[in-house]
Amino acid sequence: MRERYTALVMAHSSVASEAAAGLRGLRDADSTLAATQAAWRFYSNPRVTNTQLAQPLLNCARQAVAQSCERHVLVPLDWARLDYGSHTSKIDRVVLQNRHDLGYKMLTALAVSDRAGYPLAPLCLELKAADGLHSTRLDGVQAVASVLDGLTPVMAQIQALQLERSAVFVIDREADSVKHFRLWHAAGHLFLVRAKSIGGVVCEGVSCSLQKAAASAVLKRVRAVSYLDGEAEQFAGEISVVLERPASSHRTLQGKRHQQQVKGPALSLRLVVSELRDAAGKVLAAWRLLTNLAPEVDAGTVVLWYYWRWRIESYHKLLKSSGQQVEKWLQDDAATLMRRLLVSAMACVLVWQLARDTSAQADKLRQLLVRLSGRQMKRGKDARGFTETALLAGLGVLLPMLQLLEEASLTELRQLTKDVLPFHWMGIKSG
């Protein structure tokens, strides 16, 4: 199984086209059909479990966290819709937004370096389907909880991994929930959540809106950052707040929506405020962040960590239209799709490892892969000279080329090219 897994990871180390999102031929396969059949048998094999396929990812995460993280490992949690509206063969699809929008809902917990914001490896992947939840935490199909209730076991599983750095869970506004703040804090989880700017808090002994409390924070410039296609100045400040209000619990029972007020202990949090401003001082974006991180992590670092939350989009980008074309995959159900997702995730991890490698050899390989990809790179003092998508595209050329050179010599390939292709008609010397 290990050899087949390795071959499948190599086959996913490329950028797929929308019209041909299938698997590239395996090294030991005599034809495209044989490659497809071999992959189908692997993904459909019930003895290949999600927890087994997650182990290589977790092993990479452990090593990367020890090497690339300083005080904490950032764990952005984010949901993505996998749209399979036209894939009628997938009978276990769920409704995503409306009855015409069908597919699966994917949750990703991604390890990110607190030192430089590099994506390291997925720590947990989950797919919500009609038959339940397919997860790397446990084998078998699990019961589906609400969106936020489902985060608690994911956090617990990541804590149980005992990584060398403590996890900080970074989540967008959908996680702004007093109930879950109390639950997570009581369980010892560190969190950093973007607030919705609604609801009341106690600030300096006075009850007020969160928005008013945020307005009292003194902001100072902390750094220049990239924003959209330009640059912006990031400002940060903070103030302490206390959540005393009861939590609102929403449940749908027998088709009716019920709301319940649940009292809980007062919870002291830091309200960290960030603004991105242009050169004229105009506010381009503003964040209000609630966290239980210790004061030793200053406000400037907190806002930078939330800024790096968007690194999880690099994973979704590599999975979707800029990489693996996941929404064109033809697996029949969520179980087989999940196995392929875990294989393709390892291909992304390999690209991320190459992207953060500072050795001269890695830099040389990155330049080679960009050349093979045919992509144009952004120029300028802050440009890296590569993108993860370009590296993946370059690998898609290099790896088959290396396999080909094991089967035919360079002299044979040059002679074949000279004999068949009409370079002499165009005045070009072949070979």
Stockholm file with secondary structure:
# STOCKHOLM 1.0

chainA/1-431         MRERYTALVMAHSSVASEAAAGLRGLRDADSTLAATQAAWRFYSNPRVTNTQLAQPLLNCARQAVAQSCERHVLVPLDWARLDYGSHTSKIDRVVLQNRHDLGYKMLTALAVSDRAGYPLAPLCLELKAADGLHSTRLDGVQAVASVLDGLTPVMAQIQALQLERSAVFVIDREADSVKHFRLWHAAGHLFLVRAKSIGGVVCEGVSCSLQKAAASAVLKRVRAVSYLDGEAEQFAGEISVVLERPASSHRTLQGKRHQQQVKGPALSLRLVVSELRDAAGKVLAAWRLLTNLAPEVDAGTVVLWYYWRWRIESYHKLLKSSGQQVEKWLQDDAATLMRRLLVSAMACVLVWQLARDTSAQADKLRQLLVRLSGRQMKRGKDARGFTETALLAGLGVLLPMLQLLEEASLTELRQLTKDVLPFHWMGIKSG
#=GR chainA/1-431 SS CHHHHHHHHHHTSSCCBTTBCSCCCCTTCSSHHHHHHHHHHHHHCTTSCHHHHHHHHHHHHHHHHHHHCSSEEEEEEEEEEEECTTCTTCTTCEESSSTTCEEEEEEEEEEEETTTCCEEEEEEEEEEETTEEEESSSSSCBCCCCTTTTHHHHHHHHHHTCCSSEEEEEECGGGCCHHHHHHHHHTTCEEEEECCSCSEEEETTEEEEHHHHHHTSCCEEEEEEEETTEEEEEEEEEEEEEECSCEEEEEEETTEEEEEEECCCCEEEEEEEEEEECTTCCEEEEEEEEECCCTTSCHHHHHHHHHGGGGHHHHHHHHTTTTTCGGGCCCSSHHHHHHHHHHHHHHHHHHHHHHHCCSHHHHHHHHHHHHHHTCCCCCSTTCCSCCHHHHHHHHHHHHHHHHHHHHSCHHHHHHHHHHHSCGGGGTCCCC
#=GC SS_cons         CHHHHHHHHHHTSSCCBTTBCSCCCCTTCSSHHHHHHHHHHHHHCTTSCHHHHHHHHHHHHHHHHHHHCSSEEEEEEEEEEEECTTCTTCTTCEESSSTTCEEEEEEEEEEEETTTCCEEEEEEEEEEETTEEEESSSSSCBCCCCTTTTHHHHHHHHHHTCCSSEEEEEECGGGCCHHHHHHHHHTTCEEEEECCSCSEEEETTEEEEHHHHHHTSCCEEEEEEEETTEEEEEEEEEEEEEECSCEEEEEEETTEEEEEEECCCCEEEEEEEEEEECTTCCEEEEEEEEECCCTTSCHHHHHHHHHGGGGHHHHHHHHTTTTTCGGGCCCSSHHHHHHHHHHHHHHHHHHHHHHHCCSHHHHHHHHHHHHHHTCCCCCSTTCCSCCHHHHHHHHHHHHHHHHHHHHSCHHHHHHHHHHHSCGGGGTCCCC
//
